[in-house]
Amino acid sequence: MEQDIQTINKKPIIIGIAGLLLFLFAYTLIVYFNPMQHLDSASMKWRWIGTRLFFWGLLAALVLYSTKIEHRSILGIPQKRYSWKFCVVATIIMFVIIATGSGILSVLAKLVSKNQVSQQYATMKSLFQQNPSLILLTSVTAGVTEEYFFRGYLQHRLTLLSNKYVGIIVSALLFGLLHYNYGTLMQILFPFYLGIIFSLFYEKYRNINFLIVFHSTWDLIALYSIVHFKLPYH
């Protein structure tokens, strides 16, 4: 790793980071200032599908950029393999840590912010009730693209440019800020917390596939619960 840090060409890495963030935050601002609740059901559905396709397209572009311009894979580091027993234990531990943190953050957010009702989440709930298949599309898209963007690409590149602590904290902070368009404090705090947990795991265990499956499953359970069990969406 030390040799890699000394010999890397930093310019294409900096350009890649800046380009990825430009596209991600441009998307966030566009969504924030053009909310879906003003659209009819059909338009809302196709806009949602279009935005998921945007993320897949951005991931494809990032893979090409990493390979052709940076001359390294999008992940940049070898991935480790683990037994199914490790994956089961890790899943249980992470679920407990994340669920506990979510509960604590939810209480703190309610104490700090009076506006805990997210119109964006209310619109999403209606969308998913009318189009249940979008729950799976949304969960898988988030799990794959966000893990590659934030853990696979950003965390590793930021670590190369600085150190692992910057990689962990900054990638998690950016992950939280990307969710600003959902409209509540909790939707920034919880993704930031989630990003810290995922980044720490990735730094130690180097397995993006585990995080993709866990992230997708977490989102699938969360979205299904919001739609079918009348849980608060804040």
C-alpha positions in Angstrom: 0.0 0.0 0.0 2.8 2.4 0.8 4.4 1.9 -2.6 1.0 2.3 -4.2 0.5 5.7 -2.5 3.9 6.9 -3.6 3.5 6.0 -7.2 -0.1 6.8 -8.0 -1.1 9.5 -10.4 -3.4 11.7 -8.2 -4.9 13.9 -11.0 -7.3 11.3 -12.6 -8.3 10.2 -9.1 -9.2 13.8 -8.1 -11.1 14.3 -11.4 -12.9 11.0 -10.9 -14.0 11.9 -7.4 -15.1 15.4 -8.4 -17.0 14.1 -11.4 -18.9 11.5 -9.4 -19.8 14.0 -6.7 -20.9 16.5 -9.3 -23.4 14.1 -10.9 -24.6 12.8 -7.5 -25.3 16.2 -6.0 -26.7 17.6 -9.2 -29.2 14.7 -9.0 -29.9 15.5 -5.4 -30.6 19.2 -6.0 -32.8 18.5 -9.1 -34.9 16.0 -7.1 -35.1 18.4 -4.1 -36.3 21.4 -6.2 -38.5 19.3 -8.5 -40.5 17.0 -6.0 -42.5 14.1 -7.4 -45.7 14.9 -5.5 -46.8 17.3 -8.3 -46.8 14.5 -10.9 -49.6 12.1 -11.8 -49.1 8.4 -10.9 -47.8 7.3 -14.3 -45.3 10.1 -14.6 -44.1 9.5 -11.1 -43.5 5.8 -11.8 -41.5 6.4 -15.0 -39.5 9.2 -13.4 -38.6 6.9 -10.5 -37.5 4.2 -13.0 -35.6 6.8 -14.9 -33.6 7.9 -11.9 -32.7 4.3 -11.0 -31.4 3.8 -14.6 -29.4 7.0 -14.1 -27.6 5.4 -11.2 -26.8 2.3 -13.1 -25.6 4.4 -16.1 -23.4 6.4 -13.7 -21.9 3.2 -12.3 -21.1 1.9 -15.8 -19.4 5.2 -16.6 -17.4 5.1 -13.4 -16.3 1.5 -14.2 -15.1 2.7 -17.6 -13.4 5.7 -16.2 -11.5 3.7 -13.5 -10.4 1.1 -16.1 -9.5 3.4 -19.0 -8.3 6.6 -17.3 -7.1 5.6 -13.8 -5.9 2.2 -15.1 -7.2 0.4 -12.1 -10.5 -1.4 -11.2 -13.3 0.5 -9.7 -12.6 -1.2 -6.3 -8.8 -0.8 -6.6 -8.0 -3.4 -4.1 -8.3 -7.2 -3.9 -11.5 -8.5 -2.3 -11.4 -11.1 0.5 -13.6 -14.1 0.8 -15.3 -15.4 3.9 -17.2 -18.4 5.0 -21.0 -18.5 5.2 -20.7 -18.7 9.0 -18.8 -15.4 9.1 -21.4 -13.8 6.9 -24.2 -15.0 9.2 -22.5 -13.7 12.3 -21.6 -10.4 10.7 -25.1 -9.9 9.5 -26.6 -10.4 12.9 -24.0 -8.1 14.6 -24.4 -5.4 12.0 -28.2 -5.6 12.1 -28.2 -5.1 15.9 -25.7 -2.2 15.8 -27.6 -0.4 13.0 -31.1 -1.0 14.4 -30.0 0.2 17.9 -28.3 3.3 16.4 -31.4 4.0 14.2 -33.6 4.0 17.3 -31.3 6.4 19.2 -30.9 8.7 16.2 -34.7 8.8 15.7 -35.2 10.0 19.3 -32.5 12.6 19.0 -33.8 13.9 15.6 -37.3 14.3 17.1 -35.9 16.3 20.0 -33.9 18.6 17.7 -36.2 19.0 14.7 -39.9 19.8 14.8 -40.5 18.9 11.2 -40.3 15.1 11.2 -42.9 14.4 8.5 -41.2 13.9 5.1 -43.4 14.8 2.2 -40.9 13.0 -0.1 -41.3 9.8 1.9 -45.0 10.1 1.9 -44.9 10.4 -1.9 -42.6 7.4 -2.1 -44.9 5.3 0.1 -47.8 6.1 -2.2 -45.6 5.2 -5.2 -44.6 1.8 -3.8 -48.1 1.0 -2.7 -49.2 1.4 -6.3 -46.1 -0.2 -7.8 -44.8 -2.9 -5.4 -42.1 -4.1 -7.9 -40.4 -0.8 -7.5 -39.4 -1.7 -4.0 -37.2 -4.5 -5.2 -35.7 -2.3 -8.0 -35.0 0.5 -5.6 -33.4 -1.7 -2.9 -31.1 -3.6 -5.4 -30.2 -0.3 -7.2 -29.3 1.4 -3.9 -27.4 -1.6 -2.6 -25.2 -2.1 -5.7 -24.6 1.5 -6.9 -24.2 3.2 -3.5 -21.8 0.6 -2.2 -19.7 0.9 -5.4 -19.9 4.7 -5.3 -19.2 5.3 -1.6 -17.3 2.3 -0.3 -15.7 0.8 -3.4 -14.7 4.0 -5.2 -14.8 7.1 -2.9 -13.5 5.5 0.3 -10.6 3.8 -1.4 -9.6 6.9 -3.5 -9.9 9.2 -0.5 -7.7 6.8 1.5 -5.1 6.9 -1.3 -5.1 10.7 -1.4 -5.0 11.1 2.4 -5.5 8.3 5.0 -8.0 5.6 6.0 -9.7 7.9 8.6 -10.4 10.6 6.0 -11.7 7.8 3.6 -14.1 6.5 6.2 -15.4 9.8 7.6 -15.7 11.8 4.4 -17.3 9.0 2.3 -19.8 8.5 5.1 -20.6 12.2 5.4 -21.1 12.4 1.6 -23.3 9.4 1.8 -25.5 11.2 4.4 -25.6 14.4 2.4 -26.7 12.6 -0.7 -30.0 11.8 1.1 -30.7 15.4 1.9 -33.5 15.5 -0.7 -35.7 13.2 1.5 -36.4 16.2 3.6 -35.7 15.5 7.3 -32.8 15.6 9.7 -33.1 11.8 10.2 -32.6 11.2 6.5 -29.1 12.7 6.8 -28.1 11.4 10.3 -29.0 7.8 9.7 -27.3 7.4 6.3 -24.2 9.0 7.8 -24.3 6.6 10.7 -24.9 3.7 8.2 -22.0 5.0 6.1 -19.7 4.9 9.1 -20.6 1.3 10.0 -20.3 0.1 6.4 -17.0 2.0 5.9 -15.5 0.5 9.0 -16.5 -2.9 7.9 -15.1 -2.4 4.4 -11.8 -1.0 5.8 -11.3 -4.1 7.9 -12.8 -6.9 5.9 -12.6 -5.8 2.2 -15.7 -7.5 0.9 -18.0 -5.3 -1.1 -20.4 -8.1 -2.0 -21.4 -8.6 1.6 -22.2 -4.9 2.0 -24.2 -5.0 -1.3 -26.4 -7.9 -0.1 -26.8 -6.4 3.4 -27.6 -2.9 2.1 -30.1 -4.2 -0.4 -31.8 -6.4 2.2 -31.9 -3.6 4.8 -33.5 -1.2 2.3 -35.9 -4.0 1.1 -37.1 -4.6 4.7 -37.3 -0.9 5.5 -39.3 0.0 2.4 -41.6 -3.0 2.7 -42.2 -2.1 6.4 -43.0 1.5 5.6 -45.6 0.5 2.9 -47.2 -2.4 4.7 -46.9 -1.9 8.4 -47.7 1.9 8.7 -44.3 2.7 10.2 -43.3 6.3 10.4 -41.4 7.6 7.4 -39.1 10.2 8.9 
